[in-house]
């Protein structure tokens, strides 16, 4: 076996430049990782300088662990072993180490044994076993191996090493085991499968949820930066802790006083008796780095930094990155910088925040990013009396992000609805993946401030987003997210759902005590697309409240409506609050959701809203028809989340992924080079690997060549310019169709050469396609979202009106069908003005295949199929262009990483 490995290495050395003495360090393999116990670690390729740390790791291991790894006791590693283990080429021999602080806590490695196969092995510190390190290392090694052209792992494991056998068998890969001469021989393909990705997502969910649990439920809190000034940040956090009734231990660090409000202070972090679960570092940015190191020394698990100013300069942004890197290296998670903190109501209430007061308990969970928007959320919560379970302000979300809060709240049965103020997303693909799963059971309402992609809040370190804003909006919609347009809109929706839950269906009833108000409600409901099944606008405007109450009871009791919007002009005689209370009782017993628009004086409205603020059994009350209908629309959108998005991704037989991978690897430029465009033949070969046939096309040099190619293709043919601007524009002279014979083809070539003399682009001869609806199908590798597929009807009008539908692959059958129907102009596919309907099923099949290609091949920077002629039966891909670039490090690939540098 050793001779075979040496032979492979020598072959690869001969294939590389002779002046390449040192292997290139693959820095993109570095990552921060979340562990099962909620802590973090740093993972990177091994370095020659790790020899001493590796020896120390080996000697810390128990005799049994060393025996299970090496099949021998090996109390120490020889100098030769250390040199061999730490000097790798990152191609045939790869090793990754996991570090906490300066200590190596795990090692994973593979050695290539065959061109497509490698032997893999792991060694995890005794003190860290059970934290999921081995499974994370396996994911990262598999990703590195696939990058190096390996698709199979093998391993030799002693039968008594049940933990390592379990690591392999529980990966989700199809693992084969054979007992041979007292050793278990394990082998499995490492291509991601639906099952392996599901296993990875579940492990990721547990680890990130546990990290948030540790952060938000501290048994002891350390406040760094408390002074005698009442308005100091540390002092405000202390006030919040005391006012919330927090019963845990509080430690204070202060250099100017010995005692603050009866709490003893410590001069140095190192003097604080442990353990400490959470440290709040309220210091200037430059001092936070030193404080992180001091916290690590006493075993602090999580850190909250309210300090802003990390984004005022390039130095500040670098300081923020270093802050996160150090925290994760020491196994800590960080909330902030620029975080308003967090709070929770109920039996285990706590406020480690800058919130002025505690809200009343409820089922709503809220999260914001910037301090300003987080403060607006809390102010709006207080003004409405929203029943809040938990609030988290992630600040610059340099480490802990909104994705982490979603992972945590998914497991919390006390959360009935979630509201997020989403100013930026570090990993939007992961966000939508989590949201799609979460919204099956819990409504997710999101505020997307205008221009959030182009005008990010200070300190938000994210990848660029190259697609139109509406592309992200459509992706969020497909995940079941309810989008809102402002803080008031967001809070109106979460308040309504938090008080009454979701409507059981889409049937809406409208009730009013004046015809004019009823007309306004009807207009707003029609604009919102409501399914109005019952209306009563004839309730008399009377001082007797029983008339409106009876009308509501009649409408709700029949079981024909799910949501009732009641518009009431206040006669200002009866007790409006009592009227609402009686109607809410009927609504609860009838399983009907009630929203109210009350037209009255400012003082009367304020009086009613004060009652609503203190009594969660009352329905929300709005001042205008627009506001109440907007809240109802949000409730219905959450209730009617598209269930089809939960379907399994569609698969197709006959796809030759190996051929596609080989083609892409042979043509993709080096990381230092720019992107390259594939030729027509290369693009056709790439598509053919995914079962997509392109219309026969031949590039020509002159008229004689055109005649020869056309004779081989068969008449009639089309003649086209390959100029990107002209290739599909018959109005600009770039296309001649239905050329019937050689004489007219010669004439067309000469004529087009003459008319397009300003363009040097060559011409193509192409077979004629059957008539059909012209469509455009594209995929693009976005730096933030990863692969995105778009679809539209071909034509200038579509581009000018931006009538383009976007979605993230892979697609289920139903998701592909929805993408086909999504553009407004896609009604042309259904047949109109006497034309037969087009084959939408064939177009959906094409979408599935393009989605699989885009998902499998990140090197395909862009792919355009234009036009695709969709006939009554089948379709024809007339033109296609592809561009390759070095594969990006996708934010949500087949390995678990924490967001942000260096894992980004």
Secondary structure, 3 states (H helix, E strand, C coil): CHHHHHHHHHHHHHHCCCCCCCCCCCHHHCEEEECCCCCEEEEEECCHHHHHHHHHHHHHCCHHHHHHHHCCCCCCCCHHHHHHHHCCCCCCEEEEEEEECCEEEEEEEEEEEECCEEEEEEEECHHHCCCCHHHHHHHHHHHHHHHCCCCEEEEEEECCCHHHHHHHHCCCCCCEEEEECCEEEEEEECCCCHHHHHHHHHHHHHHHHHHHHHHHCCCEEEEECCCCCCCCHHHHHHHHHHHCCCCCEEEEECCCCCEECCEEEECCHHHCCCCCCEEEECCCHHHHHHHHHHHHHCCCCEEEECCCCCCCCHHHHHHHHHHHHHHHHCCCEEEECCCCEEEECCCCCEEEECCCCCCCEEEEEEEECCHHHHHHHHHHHHHHCCCEEEEEECCCCCCCCHHHHHHHHHCCCCCCEEEEECCCCCCHHHHHHHHHHHCCCCEEEEECCCCCCCCCCCCCCCCCCCCCHHHHHHHHHHCCCEEECCHHHHHHHHHHHHHHCCCCCCEEEEEECCHHHHHHHHHHHHHHCCEEEEEECCCCCCCCCHHHHHHHHHHHHCCCCCEEEEEEECCCCCCHHHHHHHHHHHHHHHCCEEEEEEECCHHHHHHHHHHHHHCCCCCCEECCHHHHHHHHHHHHHHHCCCHHHHCCCCCCCCCCHHHHHHHHHHHCCCCCCCCEECCHHHHHHHHHHCCCCECCEEEECCHHHHHHHHHHHCCCEEEEECCCCCCCCHHHCCEEEEECCHHHHHHHHHHHHHHCCCCCCCEEEEECCCCCEEEEEEEEEECCCEEEEEEEECCHHHHHHCCCEEECCCCCHHHHHHHHHHCHHHHHHHCCCCCCCCCHHHHHHHHHHHHHHHHHCCCEEEEEEEEEEECCCCEEECCEEEEECCCCCCCCCCCCCCCCCCCC
